[in-house]
Amino acid sequence: MNLSGLITDFLEYLEVERNRSQKTIQNYDHYLRRFLDWMKVTEPKDITLPLIKKYRLLLNRHTDQKGTPLKRITQAYHIIALRSFLRL
């Protein structure tokens, strides 16, 4: 199964098994899809520690259209979602 399908399965797991709110699921979907769009790989085995470190650097340097950087807490939310996904 590709990563997009695994993310969908993970989000359904959060909804059914973990009873997470719809807002939490929406946020996790956003965070995980951002990672998936950035990394340009489709297989779980291609997610490596160096890749995750590069992603953290990207989040730290990311700015919105106004040039405002992501807050540290928002960066942490991205990593929390990714860590939860990779744990399963």
DSSP file (Angstrom, degrees, kcal/mol; ACC not computed):
  #  RESIDUE AA STRUCTURE BP1 BP2  ACC     N-H-->O    O-->H-N    N-H-->O    O-->H-N    TCO  KAPPA ALPHA  PHI   PSI    X-CA   Y-CA   Z-CA
    1    1 A M              0   0    0      0, 0.0     2,-0.1     0, 0.0     0, 0.0   0.000 360.0 360.0 360.0 142.8    0.0    0.0    0.0
    2    2 A N     >  -     0   0    0     41,-0.1     4,-2.0     1,-0.1    41,-0.2  -0.297 360.0-102.8 -81.8 170.9    1.3    3.5   -0.8
    3    3 A L  H  > S+     0   0    0     39,-1.7     4,-2.5     1,-0.2     5,-0.2   0.864 118.4  57.3 -64.2 -37.4    1.7    6.2    1.8
    4    4 A S  H  > S+     0   0    0      1,-0.2     4,-2.0     2,-0.2    -1,-0.2   0.923 109.5  45.8 -60.4 -43.4   -1.4    8.1    0.8
    5    5 A G  H  > S+     0   0    0      1,-0.2     4,-2.4     2,-0.2    -1,-0.2   0.874 111.2  52.5 -65.8 -37.9   -3.5    5.0    1.5
    6    6 A L  H  X S+     0   0    0     -4,-2.0     4,-2.4     2,-0.2    -2,-0.2   0.875 107.7  51.9 -66.2 -36.6   -1.7    4.4    4.8
    7    7 A I  H  X S+     0   0    0     -4,-2.5     4,-2.6     2,-0.2    -2,-0.2   0.924 109.2  50.0 -64.4 -43.4   -2.5    8.0    5.9
    8    8 A T  H  X S+     0   0    0     -4,-2.0     4,-2.1     1,-0.2    -2,-0.2   0.928 111.3  48.6 -60.3 -44.8   -6.1    7.4    5.1
    9    9 A D  H  X S+     0   0    0     -4,-2.4     4,-2.2     1,-0.2    -1,-0.2   0.906 111.2  51.1 -60.0 -42.0   -6.1    4.2    7.1
   10   10 A F  H  X S+     0   0    0     -4,-2.4     4,-2.3     2,-0.2    -2,-0.2   0.909 109.2  49.6 -62.9 -43.8   -4.4    6.0   10.0
   11   11 A L  H  X S+     0   0    0     -4,-2.6     4,-1.8     1,-0.2    -1,-0.2   0.883 111.1  49.5 -65.1 -37.9   -6.9    8.8   10.0
   12   12 A E  H  X S+     0   0    0     -4,-2.1     4,-2.8     2,-0.2     5,-0.4   0.884 108.8  53.4 -66.5 -38.5   -9.8    6.3   10.0
   13   13 A Y  H  X>S+     0   0    0     -4,-2.2     4,-1.8     1,-0.2     5,-1.6   0.917 107.3  51.5 -60.2 -44.0   -8.1    4.5   12.9
   14   14 A L  H  <5S+     0   0    0     -4,-2.3     6,-2.5     3,-0.2    -1,-0.2   0.899 113.9  44.6 -60.5 -39.8   -7.9    7.8   14.9
   15   15 A E  H  <5S+     0   0    0     -4,-1.8     4,-0.3     4,-0.2    -2,-0.2   0.946 125.7  27.5 -70.1 -48.9  -11.6    8.3   14.3
   16   16 A V  H  <5S+     0   0    0     -4,-2.8    -3,-0.2     2,-0.1    -2,-0.2   0.948 132.0  27.6 -83.4 -52.2  -12.9    4.8   15.1
   17   17 A E  T  <5S+     0   0    0     -4,-1.8    -3,-0.2    -5,-0.4    -2,-0.1   0.840 131.0  33.4 -84.6 -35.4  -10.4    3.3   17.5
   18   18 A R  S   <S-     0   0    0     -5,-1.6    -3,-0.2    -4,-0.1    -1,-0.2   0.522  93.5-136.3-101.2  -7.2   -9.0    6.4   19.3
   19   19 A N        +     0   0    0     -6,-0.3    -4,-0.2    -4,-0.3     2,-0.1   0.866  38.4 173.8  55.0  42.3  -12.2    8.5   19.2
   20   20 A R        -     0   0    0     -6,-2.5    -1,-0.2     1,-0.1    -2,-0.1  -0.468  34.9-100.2 -78.2 152.7  -10.4   11.6   18.1
   21   21 A S     >  -     0   0    0     -2,-0.1     4,-2.2     1,-0.1     5,-0.2  -0.260  27.1-114.0 -69.3 159.1  -12.4   14.8   17.2
   22   22 A Q  H  > S+     0   0    0      1,-0.2     4,-2.5     2,-0.2     5,-0.2   0.853 118.1  55.4 -62.1 -34.7  -13.0   15.7   13.6
   23   23 A K  H  > S+     0   0    0      2,-0.2     4,-2.5     1,-0.2    -1,-0.2   0.908 107.0  49.4 -65.6 -41.3  -10.9   18.8   14.1
   24   24 A T  H  > S+     0   0    0      2,-0.2     4,-2.8     1,-0.2     5,-0.2   0.920 112.0  48.7 -61.7 -43.9   -7.9   16.7   15.3
   25   25 A I  H  X S+     0   0    0     -4,-2.2     4,-2.5     2,-0.2    -2,-0.2   0.903 110.8  50.3 -64.6 -41.4   -8.3   14.4   12.3
   26   26 A Q  H  X S+     0   0    0     -4,-2.5     4,-2.4     2,-0.2    -2,-0.2   0.924 112.2  47.8 -61.2 -44.5   -8.5   17.4    9.9
   27   27 A N  H  X S+     0   0    0     -4,-2.5     4,-2.8     2,-0.2    -2,-0.2   0.932 112.0  48.4 -63.7 -45.9   -5.3   18.8   11.4
   28   28 A Y  H  X S+     0   0    0     -4,-2.8     4,-2.8     1,-0.2     5,-0.3   0.900 110.3  52.8 -61.3 -40.3   -3.5   15.5   11.3
   29   29 A D  H  X S+     0   0    0     -4,-2.5     4,-2.5    -5,-0.2     5,-0.2   0.936 111.0  46.8 -59.3 -46.6   -4.5   15.1    7.7
   30   30 A H  H  X S+     0   0    0     -4,-2.4     4,-2.1     2,-0.2    -2,-0.2   0.938 114.7  46.1 -60.4 -48.6   -3.2   18.6    6.9
   31   31 A Y  H  X S+     0   0    0     -4,-2.8     4,-1.7     1,-0.2    -2,-0.2   0.911 116.2  44.2 -63.9 -43.4    0.1   17.9    8.6
   32   32 A L  H  X S+     0   0    0     -4,-2.8     4,-2.6    -5,-0.2    -1,-0.2   0.876 112.6  50.9 -72.4 -37.1    0.7   14.5    7.1
   33   33 A R  H  X S+     0   0    0     -4,-2.5     4,-3.0    -5,-0.3     5,-0.2   0.875 107.5  54.6 -67.7 -35.9   -0.3   15.6    3.6
   34   34 A R  H  X S+     0   0    0     -4,-2.1     4,-2.0    -5,-0.2    -2,-0.2   0.932 111.0  45.5 -60.8 -44.5    2.1   18.5    3.8
   35   35 A F  H  X S+     0   0    0     -4,-1.7     4,-2.6     2,-0.2    -2,-0.2   0.933 113.5  49.4 -62.6 -46.2    4.9   16.0    4.7
   36   36 A L  H  X S+     0   0    0     -4,-2.6     4,-1.3     1,-0.2     5,-0.3   0.905 111.5  48.8 -61.5 -43.5    3.8   13.7    1.9
   37   37 A D  H  < S+     0   0    0     -4,-3.0    -1,-0.2     1,-0.2    -2,-0.2   0.881 114.8  46.0 -63.7 -38.5    3.8   16.5   -0.7
   38   38 A W  H  < S+     0   0    0     -4,-2.0    -2,-0.2    -5,-0.2    -1,-0.2   0.914 109.8  50.4 -71.7 -43.7    7.2   17.7    0.4
   39   39 A M  H  < S-     0   0    0     -4,-2.6    -1,-0.2    -5,-0.2    -2,-0.2   0.731  83.9-152.1 -78.8 -20.6    9.1   14.4    0.5
   40   40 A K     <  +     0   0    0     -4,-1.3     2,-0.3    -5,-0.2    -3,-0.1   0.780  53.3 116.3  58.9  31.2    8.1   13.1   -2.9
   41   41 A V        -     0   0    0     -5,-0.3    -1,-0.2     1,-0.1    -2,-0.1  -0.891  47.4-163.2-123.0 160.5    8.3    9.4   -2.0
   42   42 A T        +     0   0    0     -2,-0.3   -39,-1.7    -3,-0.1   -38,-0.1   0.522  63.4  78.7-120.8  -9.3    5.6    6.9   -1.9
   43   43 A E  S >  S-     0   0    0    -41,-0.2     3,-1.8     1,-0.1     4,-0.2  -0.856  70.4-136.3-108.3 137.4    6.9    4.0    0.1
   44   44 A P  G >  S+     0   0    0      0, 0.0     3,-1.8     0, 0.0    -1,-0.1   0.839 103.6  64.5 -56.5 -34.3    7.1    3.8    3.9
   45   45 A K  G 3  S+     0   0    0      1,-0.3     0, 0.0    -3,-0.0     0, 0.0   0.704  91.8  65.5 -64.8 -17.8   10.6    2.4    3.8
   46   46 A D  G <  S+     0   0    0     -3,-1.8     2,-0.8     2,-0.1    -1,-0.3   0.538  75.8  98.4 -83.0  -6.3   11.8    5.6    2.2
   47   47 A I    <   +     0   0    0     -3,-1.8     2,-0.3    -4,-0.2    -1,-0.0  -0.745  56.7 170.8 -84.2 111.1   11.1    7.7    5.3
   48   48 A T     >  -     0   0    0     -2,-0.8     4,-2.2     1,-0.1     5,-0.2  -0.745  48.0-108.3-119.1 164.3   14.4    8.0    7.0
   49   49 A L  H  > S+     0   0    0     -2,-0.3     4,-2.4     1,-0.2     5,-0.2   0.912 119.6  52.2 -59.7 -44.5   15.8    9.9   10.0
   50   50 A P  H  > S+     0   0    0      0, 0.0     4,-2.0     0, 0.0    -1,-0.2   0.883 108.9  51.6 -59.8 -35.8   17.8   12.2    7.7
   51   51 A L  H  > S+     0   0    0      2,-0.2     4,-2.0     1,-0.2    -2,-0.2   0.914 109.8  48.6 -65.1 -42.2   14.6   12.9    5.7
   52   52 A I  H  X S+     0   0    0     -4,-2.2     4,-2.4     2,-0.2    -1,-0.2   0.887 109.3  53.0 -65.7 -38.6   12.7   13.8    8.9
   53   53 A K  H  X S+     0   0    0     -4,-2.4     4,-1.9     2,-0.2    -1,-0.2   0.904 108.9  49.5 -62.3 -41.2   15.5   16.1   10.0
   54   54 A K  H  X S+     0   0    0     -4,-2.0     4,-2.3     1,-0.2    -1,-0.2   0.885 109.6  52.4 -63.7 -38.2   15.4   17.9    6.7
   55   55 A Y  H  X S+     0   0    0     -4,-2.0     4,-2.7     2,-0.2    -2,-0.2   0.907 106.6  52.1 -65.2 -41.4   11.6   18.2    7.1
   56   56 A R  H  X S+     0   0    0     -4,-2.4     4,-2.1     1,-0.2    -1,-0.2   0.896 109.9  49.8 -60.9 -39.3   12.1   19.8   10.5
   57   57 A L  H  X S+     0   0    0     -4,-1.9     4,-1.7     2,-0.2    -2,-0.2   0.909 109.4  51.6 -64.9 -42.2   14.5   22.3    9.0
   58   58 A L  H  X S+     0   0    0     -4,-2.3     4,-1.3     1,-0.2    -2,-0.2   0.928 109.5  49.6 -59.5 -46.1   11.9   23.1    6.3
   59   59 A L  H  < S+     0   0    0     -4,-2.7    11,-0.5     1,-0.2     3,-0.4   0.899 109.2  52.5 -60.2 -40.3    9.2   23.7    8.9
   60   60 A N  H  < S+     0   0    0     -4,-2.1    -1,-0.2     1,-0.2    -2,-0.2   0.830 116.4  39.1 -65.0 -31.8   11.6   26.0   10.8
   61   61 A R  H  < S+     0   0    0     -4,-1.7    -1,-0.2    -3,-0.2    -2,-0.2   0.544  90.9 116.2 -94.2  -9.1   12.2   28.0    7.6
   62   62 A H     <  -     0   0    0     -4,-1.3     8,-1.5    -3,-0.4     2,-0.3  -0.349  41.1-176.8 -67.0 137.1    8.7   27.9    6.3
   63   63 A T  B     -A   69   0A   0      6,-0.2    -2,-0.0    -2,-0.1     2,-0.0  -0.948  20.7-125.1-129.6 154.9    6.8   31.2    6.0
   64   64 A D    >   -     0   0    0      4,-2.2     3,-1.8    -2,-0.3    -1,-0.0  -0.134  49.0 -78.8 -83.7-170.6    3.3   32.0    5.0
   65   65 A Q  T 3  S+     0   0    0      1,-0.3    -1,-0.1     2,-0.1    -2,-0.0   0.742 133.1  52.8 -64.3 -22.9    2.3   34.4    2.2
   66   66 A K  T 3  S-     0   0    0      2,-0.1    -1,-0.3     3,-0.0     0, 0.0   0.469 120.6-107.6 -90.1  -2.7    2.9   37.4    4.5
   67   67 A G  S <  S+     0   0    0     -3,-1.8    -2,-0.1     1,-0.3     0, 0.0   0.575  70.7 145.7  87.1  10.1    6.4   36.1    5.4
   68   68 A T        -     0   0    0      1,-0.1    -4,-2.2     3,-0.0    -1,-0.3  -0.694  45.2-130.4 -82.7 126.8    5.4   35.0    8.9
   69   69 A P  B     -A   63   0A   0      0, 0.0    -6,-0.2     0, 0.0     2,-0.2  -0.323  30.4 -91.8 -73.0 159.3    7.3   31.9   10.1
   70   70 A L        -     0   0    0     -8,-1.5    -8,-0.0   -11,-0.5     2,-0.0  -0.484  46.2-113.0 -66.6 137.3    5.5   28.9   11.5
   71   71 A K     >  -     0   0    0     -2,-0.2     4,-2.3     1,-0.1     3,-0.2  -0.348  23.7-113.7 -67.3 154.6    5.3   29.1   15.3
   72   72 A R  H  > S+     0   0    0      1,-0.2     4,-2.4     2,-0.2     5,-0.1   0.878 117.6  53.9 -57.3 -39.4    7.3   26.6   17.3
   73   73 A I  H  > S+     0   0    0      2,-0.2     4,-2.1     1,-0.2    -1,-0.2   0.883 107.8  50.0 -65.7 -37.2    4.1   25.0   18.6
   74   74 A T  H  > S+     0   0    0      2,-0.2     4,-1.8    -3,-0.2    -1,-0.2   0.900 109.7  51.0 -66.9 -40.5    2.8   24.6   15.0
   75   75 A Q  H  X S+     0   0    0     -4,-2.3     4,-1.8     1,-0.2    -2,-0.2   0.912 109.4  51.5 -60.1 -41.7    6.0   23.0   14.0
   76   76 A A  H  X S+     0   0    0     -4,-2.4     4,-2.8     1,-0.2    -2,-0.2   0.885 104.8  55.9 -63.9 -39.0    5.7   20.6   17.0
   77   77 A Y  H  X S+     0   0    0     -4,-2.1     4,-2.3     1,-0.2    -1,-0.2   0.895 105.8  52.1 -60.7 -39.7    2.1   19.7   15.9
   78   78 A H  H  X S+     0   0    0     -4,-1.8     4,-2.0     1,-0.2    -1,-0.2   0.925 112.7  44.3 -60.1 -44.8    3.5   18.6   12.5
   79   79 A I  H  X S+     0   0    0     -4,-1.8     4,-3.0     2,-0.2    -2,-0.2   0.872 110.6  54.3 -71.5 -37.5    6.1   16.4   14.1
   80   80 A I  H  X S+     0   0    0     -4,-2.8     4,-2.5     2,-0.2    -1,-0.2   0.926 110.1  47.3 -60.9 -44.9    3.6   15.0   16.7
   81   81 A A  H  X S+     0   0    0     -4,-2.3     4,-2.3     2,-0.2    -2,-0.2   0.920 113.9  47.5 -62.9 -43.5    1.3   13.9   13.8
   82   82 A L  H  X S+     0   0    0     -4,-2.0     4,-2.6     2,-0.2    -2,-0.2   0.920 111.7  49.8 -64.1 -44.2    4.2   12.4   11.9
   83   83 A R  H  X S+     0   0    0     -4,-3.0     4,-1.6     2,-0.2    -2,-0.2   0.914 111.2  49.5 -61.4 -43.1    5.5   10.5   15.0
   84   84 A S  H  X S+     0   0    0     -4,-2.5     4,-0.8     1,-0.2    -1,-0.2   0.910 112.3  48.3 -62.2 -42.1    2.0    9.1   15.7
   85   85 A F  H >< S+     0   0    0     -4,-2.3     3,-0.7     1,-0.2    -2,-0.2   0.921 112.4  47.4 -63.7 -44.8    1.6    8.0   12.1
   86   86 A L  H 3< S+     0   0    0     -4,-2.6    -1,-0.2     1,-0.2    -2,-0.2   0.738 101.6  66.4 -72.6 -22.0    5.0    6.3   12.0
   87   87 A R  H 3<        0   0    0     -4,-1.6    -1,-0.2     1,-0.2    -2,-0.2   0.818 360.0 360.0 -67.9 -30.5    4.4    4.6   15.3
   88   88 A L    <<        0   0    0     -4,-0.8    -1,-0.2    -3,-0.7    -2,-0.2   0.478 360.0 360.0 -82.3 360.0    1.6    2.4   13.8
